[in-house]
Amino acid sequence: MSPHTLTAAENFEDGYTLKFLQRFTGRGVQVSYVRDRAARDVGFHLAAPGSLELSDVRLWFQLKGIHASKLSKDQLALRDYVSVDLALDDVKRWYAAPEAVYVVVYLEATDEFIGEDIRDLADSRFADHHGSFMSKVADLDQKEVTLRVPIDAVIDEEKIASMLRYRAMRIDTPLWRGRPLGHFFDPLRCELGNLDPSLFVELVECLLSVHDFRITERLDSRDLMVWERVQDDAYLNVGMMYSTYEWPFSMGVEFGTDPGTDFREEGQLFRVQGPAAVMVHPTFPDRLLSSGKFEETVSHLEGIGAQGLLVIGNAPETLLMSSYYTTLFKDWRYLPPQGQGALAYSVLTAPAVFMEFQDRLHWKYVNYLWGSPEGPGVRLKP
C-alpha cells in the first residue's frame, strides 16, 4: 500500500466529519486549532438566529463514528444509548473548559449524529455518587472513562438552534463578595438611566424569571393606585417568588469614605421570598394617589400572605420614595421601592441577565469596583 493511501478508518472519519460540517452551513463560522493539541475536532462560532451576524456563542465538538457493521439499525432500535470510551484527561479538560464541548457520535446505520454537552454526559455517568464530577474522578486509577450518549440526542435543526443558549463569561475581574461577575461595575454604586418602557418591561420580567417568580393572579393596578395627571402603563401581579429576590436601599449606600478610612457603608438589603405582589412601572408619573379600592386590594394581598408590595419603577429612588411613602407605605408593610439605582444592583449581580442586556442598557452613571483597571469611583458621563 502506498504511504499516501488513506486507510478505511480515515476515509470513514473524513466522510462523517464532512457531513457534520454541512449541518452547520449558514449557521456560523468554523474555528479550529492550527495544531491538534486540544483534543477537539471541530469548533463553530455560531451566528445569531436568522442572521449571518455572529453571536457570542462558540462551541467545540469531539467526533466519533460507529460503523453499521458494529451497530445495525435494528440493534440501535433496541438501545437507549451508545457507549463511548474517552481519555479521562480529555474529559476533565473539556468539563472544565469555559466554552461548551459536545461529544458527538455518527451512527452509520441511521446516518445520524447524536451528542450531548460533556458536562451533562459526565454528570449523568457519575450521578449515583456524592460530590462534583471533578472530585469523583480525581482518584480514579484509570486512563479512560466510558460515557453514554443517548440515542434520542440527535443533532438536528432544533438541537443546533438550542445551542445558542450557551454563554461564556470572563472571570478574571475583581471579585465581588467572592463572586466573579464578568464585569468591572460596582453593583451598589451604579444607576441606570431612563429606559424605553418596552425594554424596561423585558428587563424586569427577565429578572423575575431568573428568580422563579410564578404568577398566580393578575390584578388591575388601578385598584391599588391611581395617577393624578397621566395614565400610567403599570401592572400588578401576584404569585410565588421561589428564589429570594433582594435589592438595596440605594439611598443608604456610601459612595465616598470618611477621613482616615477606606470603609464604605453598603446600606440595608431588603428581600422577598414566598407569596409576593409585584407592581411594575415602565413609565412613572409625577404623583400617585390611593384608589377607591385601596383597602380592599390590600386586604386581598394580605389574605394571600404577601409580605408587602415590591415596586419596581423606571425612575430614580427619590421620585419613587416621595410618591409611595405618602400613599402606600404609611398604610401597609414597608418595603422601599426598587428604582434605577437598586435595579442596577439586581442586573449587575445576575451575570446571565447582564450579558443578555448589556448592549441595550443606558446608564446614568457607572462606578467601578476596587481593583479594576479603571480604579474605584470612576464615573462615566451619561
N, C-alpha and C positions, 0 to 999 in steps of 0.2 A: 504494500500500500504506500502510495506517495505520502511524504511527510506533510504535504499541503492538503490532503484529502480530509474532509470533515467526517467525524465518526457519526454513527446513528444517533447517539445521545446528544451530540452538538447540534445536529440537524433538528432534532425534536425540540431542543431548548430554543434554538433560533426561531423556529416556527411559532411556538406559543408566545414567545416574547413579542414578536411582531403583531400577533393577534391582540395581545394585551394593549400594546401601544395604540392600536387602531381604535380601541374602545374610548380613548381619551382625545380623539381627533376633534378639534374645535373647542375643547374644554380646558385648555391651558397650554403651558409651555413645558416641555420635558427638561429636566435638570439631571445632571449626572456628575460623578466624580471622575477626574482625569485618570486616577489610579484606583483600582478596586481594593481599597483597604478598609472600607466601612461596612462590608457585607450587606450592601443594599443594591439591588439590581437596577431599579428604575425609580426616578423621582419626578413629580409633577408639581408645578406652580399653577394652581387652579385659577380659572377665570371666573368672574362674577356670573351669576345666573343670567342667561340670555344675552351675554355680552362677551366681547373679546378683551375687555379690560380686566387685568389681573387682580385677583383678590389678595388677601393677606394670608391665604392658606397654602401651605406647601406640605406635601405628603411623600412618603417613601414606601416602596414595595419590594419585598423579597419574594421571588417567584420560584415555585416548584412545579413539577409536572408528573402526572401518573399515566402510564400507557393503558390503553384499553385492554391489552393482554393481561395486565395485572389486576385491574378492576373494571369489570364489564358493566354495561348499563343495567343489567339485571341485578348484579351484585350491589351496585350503588343504590338501587331502589330499596334494598333491604337494610341500608345503613343510615345512621343519624349523623355520622361524622367520618372524616378520614384522618388518619394519624400521620403526623409529620415529625421526623426526627431532626432536631436543630442543635447546633453547638450552643451549649449553655452560656458561654461567654458572650456570644452574639445576642442571645435572648436578653440577657441582663443589660447589654449596651442599648438595644432597641427600647427596652422597657423604660430606661432612664432618660431616653432622648427627649429633647424639648419639642420635637415635632413628631407627629404620629407615624408609626411604622406598621404597615399591614403585611401579614404573611398570607400569600395568595397561592392557591393550588389550581393548576389547569387539569381538568378531567377530560382526557381524550375521548372517552366513551360517550360523553354527552356534549362535548365541545363547549364546556362551561368553565368559568373561573369562579372559584369560591374563596372567600377570605375574610379575615377579621383583624381588627386592631390588636397588636401584640399584647397590649395590657389586658384586654378582655380575654384573650386566649390563655395568658399566663395566670390571671386571677382565677379563671374558671378551673384550670388544671389543679390549682392548689387551694380550692375553695373549702376543703374539709379540714384545713389546718389553721392554727391561730397565727396572727402576725402578718406583716406585709410580705409580698412576694419576694422582695429582695432579702428579707431576713430569713424566709423559709428556705431559700436555695443557697444561703451563704455557706453552710457547712456540708452541702452535698458533695460526696466524693465521686463525682462522675463528670464526664466531658460533654455529654449530650442530655437533652431533655425531650420528651415526646409530648407534643401538644395536639389537641383535637380541633380540627376545623369543621364547623357544622356544614352539613350538606346543603342546607337551605340558605346559607350565607352567600348567595350568588351576587357576583359583581355585575349588576345590571344598571339601567339608567337611574332608577330610584336610589340605588346604593351609592352611585357616584355623586348624585346631587346631594345626598345627605352628608358627604364628606366636607362640604363647605361649612359645616358647623364647627370644625376644629379651629382652635386659636393657639398661637404660640406667644408667650409673654416673656419679656425680658425681666430678669430678677436681679440684675446687677445694679440695683438702685438702693439708696438708703432705706433701711428697714423702718417700718412704722409699726411699733408695738410687736416687733418680731415678724411682721408680715411683709413679703415683697409685693408691692402694689403695681409694679410695672410702669411707674411714672415718678416724677420728682415733686409733684404738687403736695402741699401740706393740706390734708383733708379738713383740718379745723380752721384754716385761715385763708380759705378761698371763697369766692362768692360768684355765683352765676349771674349773668345779665338777664334781661328780659328775653324770653324765648318765644318763638312763634307758638301760638296756642296748640296747634296740632302736634308740634314737636314736643311741647311740654307734656301733653297727654301721653304720647308714646313713651317718653322717658319715665314718667311716674308709673305707668302701667307695667313697664319692664321691671322697675324696682319692686313693685308689689308682687309681681310674678315670681321673681327670684327669692322672695321671702314667703312664697307659697300662700298668698292671700286668696282664699277661696270664697267667692261671693255667693251669698245665700239670698240676698234681697236687695233690690234697687229702690231707693226712696226718692221722692221729689225734694230736691234741696230747698225749694221754696217753702216747704213745710217746716223748715228749721230757721232759715234766714231769708231776708228779702233785701233788695238793693235799692238804695234811696233814689238814684238818678238813672241808672242803666240796667239793662237786662243782662246778667252775667250768664256764662255758659257752665257754671259749676254743676257738679253732680255728687250724689251721696250714695255710697254703697255700704252694705252691712255684710259681714262674713266672719270667717275664722282666719286669723293670722297664725299659721302653723310654725313659722320661724320668727324669732324675735326681731322686730323692726325697731331700730334705735336712731335717735338723732340728738344733736347737742343743742343747748340753748346758746346759740352763737353769739348773742349779745354779752355773754359772760366769759367769752374766750379772750385771754390776753394775747395781744399781738407783739407788744414790746416787753421789756424787762425792767425790773426795779434796779436802782443803782446798787452795784456790788454783787449782783446775782445774774445768772442766766436762766433762772427758773421762770416758767410761764404757766399761769393757771389755764387749764383746759376746759373749764366750765362744767356744768351739770349735764348729764346724759339722761334722756327720757326714753322709755321703752313701751312697746305694745306687743303683747302676745295673747293669743286666745281670741274670744269674741271681740270684734272691733268694728267701729264705724269710721269710715274714711270719707272726708269731704275734699274734693279736688277743685281748685280754682285755676283753670287755664288762663282766664282773663280776670284780674282782680279789680273790683270797682273802688270808688273812693270811700264809700261808707256802707256799713252793714247795719241792719235792724232786725230784731227778733220778729218772726212771723206770728200770725194769729194762732198757728198750730204748734208753736214752740214747745209749750208744756206737754202737749200730747205726744209729740215726737220724741222729746227727751225721755218721757216715761216709757215709751216703746223701746228705746235704746237701752235704758236701764234694765228693762224686763228681759232682754236677751243676754244681759251680763256684760255689756260693753264697758270697758274701763274708762272710757271718755271718748272724745272725738279727736281723731288725728286729722288735722287740717294741713293740706299741702297746697301752697299757693305760689303762683308765678309773680312774686312780688318780694320786696325786702321784708325782713322780720319786723322792722319798726312799723310798717304800714299794717301788716297782719296783726301785730300785737295791739295796736291802737284801735283797730276795728273790732277785734274779737273780745278783747278784755272787757269792754263796757257792755257787751251784749251776752255772750255765751259764758265766759269764764266766771262771772260773778254768780251765775245760776247753776253751774254744773261742775263736774270734776275738772280740775285744771290740768291741761296739757298744752304747753306752748306750741303755737303753730310752727310748721316747718316751711320757712321761706327759702329764698335763693341762697342764703348762707348755709343753713343746715342741710339743704338739699344737695349742695356741693359735697358735703361730708358723705352722704349716702352714696352718691355716684362714685366718688374717689376711693371709697373703701370697698367697692364692689368691682374688681378689675374687669370682669366679663361685661358689665354694663358700661363702664368707662370706655372699653375698647370698641364697643358697638356704636357709641355716640360721640366719641372724641372729636371727630372731624366736623360735627354739626353743632357743637355747643358754643355759646357765646359767653365770655367771662367778663364780669365787671372788674374783678382784679384777681390776680393769682399770686400766692406766696409759695416759696419753695421750702422743702424740708432741710433741716440742718444736715450738712454733709454732702449736699448736692453740688455739682459743678458750678451752678449759678450762685450758690451761697444762700443763707437764710434771709427771709424777709424781702427778697427782691420782688418788685411788683411790675406787672405788665400793664401797659396802657389799655384802656377799654377798647 
